[in-house]
């Protein structure tokens, strides 16, 4: 795992250095290189997600009836990662306003996905009263 992490880190650094070289002559090439490197790193992350999902299977055994909370957690992680990735690409391309809108969308999506947990907490509080 650590060796792969180092490889991906060096890939990211090499991609940034290459993009910087092109940015002065052809700015659009810098964006394309950044996008390509970002997609490669994203693909690596998806391979790591498989290993994490196996561990979540073990956690699912302990949760029993509260298993739905684990799926909510996975959705929130996915939403935040995709929005952060998309926002970063937009920022690199110079479109900060679009990046901000993507971040707002991500926050709203996380809030929406987390509503069942809020409702459960509210029911628990009502049960104590």
C-alpha positions in Angstrom: 0.0 0.0 0.0 2.7 2.5 1.0 4.7 1.8 -2.2 1.6 2.4 -4.3 0.9 5.6 -2.4 4.5 6.8 -3.1 4.1 6.0 -6.8 0.9 7.9 -7.1 2.4 10.9 -5.3 5.3 10.9 -7.7 2.9 10.6 -10.6 1.0 13.7 -9.3 4.3 15.7 -8.8 5.5 14.7 -12.3 2.2 15.7 -13.8 2.2 19.1 -12.1 5.8 19.7 -13.3 4.9 18.8 -16.8 1.8 20.9 -16.8 3.8 23.9 -15.5 6.2 23.5 -18.4 3.3 23.7 -20.9 1.3 26.3 -19.1 3.5 29.2 -20.2 3.3 28.3 -24.0 -0.1 26.5 -24.3 -2.2 27.0 -21.1 -4.8 24.6 -22.3 -2.3 21.7 -22.4 -1.6 22.3 -18.7 -5.3 21.9 -18.0 -5.4 18.7 -20.1 -2.4 17.2 -18.4 -3.9 18.1 -15.0 -7.1 16.4 -16.0 -5.4 13.3 -17.3 -3.3 12.9 -14.1 -6.4 13.5 -12.0 -8.2 10.8 -13.8 -5.3 8.4 -13.3 -5.2 9.1 -9.6 -9.0 8.8 -9.4 -8.7 5.3 -11.0 -6.2 4.4 -8.4 -8.5 5.6 -5.6 -11.3 3.5 -7.0 -9.1 0.4 -6.7 -8.5 1.3 -3.0 -12.3 1.7 -2.5 -12.7 -2.0 -3.2 -10.5 -2.8 -0.3 -12.3 -0.4 2.0 -15.7 -1.9 1.0 -14.4 -5.3 2.1 -13.7 -3.8 5.5 -17.1 -2.2 5.6 -18.5 -5.7 5.2 -17.0 -6.6 8.5 -18.4 -3.5 10.1 -21.8 -4.4 8.6 -21.8 -7.6 10.7 -21.5 -5.6 13.9 -24.1 -3.0 13.0 -27.1 -5.4 12.6 -30.2 -3.4 12.1 -28.4 -0.1 11.8 -26.8 -1.2 8.5 -28.5 1.6 6.6 -26.2 4.1 8.4 -23.2 2.5 6.7 -24.7 3.0 3.2 -25.3 6.6 4.1 -21.7 7.0 5.2 -20.5 5.5 1.9 -22.8 7.9 -0.1 -21.5 10.9 1.8 -17.9 9.8 1.2 -18.6 9.3 -2.5 -20.4 12.7 -2.9 -17.6 14.6 -1.2 -14.9 12.9 -3.2 -16.5 13.5 -6.6 -17.4 17.1 -5.7 -13.9 17.8 -4.4 -12.3 16.2 -7.6 -14.6 18.2 -9.9 -14.2 21.4 -8.0 -10.4 21.1 -8.1 -10.4 20.6 -11.9 -12.6 23.7 -12.3 -10.3 25.7 -10.1 -7.2 24.6 -12.0 -8.9 25.6 -15.2 -9.6 29.1 -13.8 -13.3 28.7 -13.3 -13.6 29.4 -9.5 -17.3 30.3 -9.7 -18.2 26.9 -11.2 -16.0 25.2 -8.6 -17.9 27.1 -5.9 -21.2 26.0 -7.3 -20.1 22.3 -7.4 -19.0 22.7 -3.7 -22.4 24.1 -2.8 -24.1 21.2 -4.6 -22.0 18.7 -2.8 -22.9 20.3 0.6 -26.6 20.2 -0.3 -26.3 16.6 -1.4 -24.6 15.5 1.8 -27.3 17.3 3.8 -30.0 15.5 1.8 -28.4 12.1 2.1 -27.9 12.6 5.9 -31.6 13.5 6.6 -32.6 10.0 7.6 -30.0 10.1 10.4 -31.4 13.4 11.6 -34.9 12.0 11.6 -33.8 9.0 13.6 -32.1 11.3 16.1 -35.3 13.3 16.4 -37.4 10.2 16.9 -35.0 9.1 19.7 -35.3 12.5 21.4 -39.1 12.4 21.1 -39.0 8.9 22.7 -37.2 10.3 25.8 -39.7 13.1 26.3 
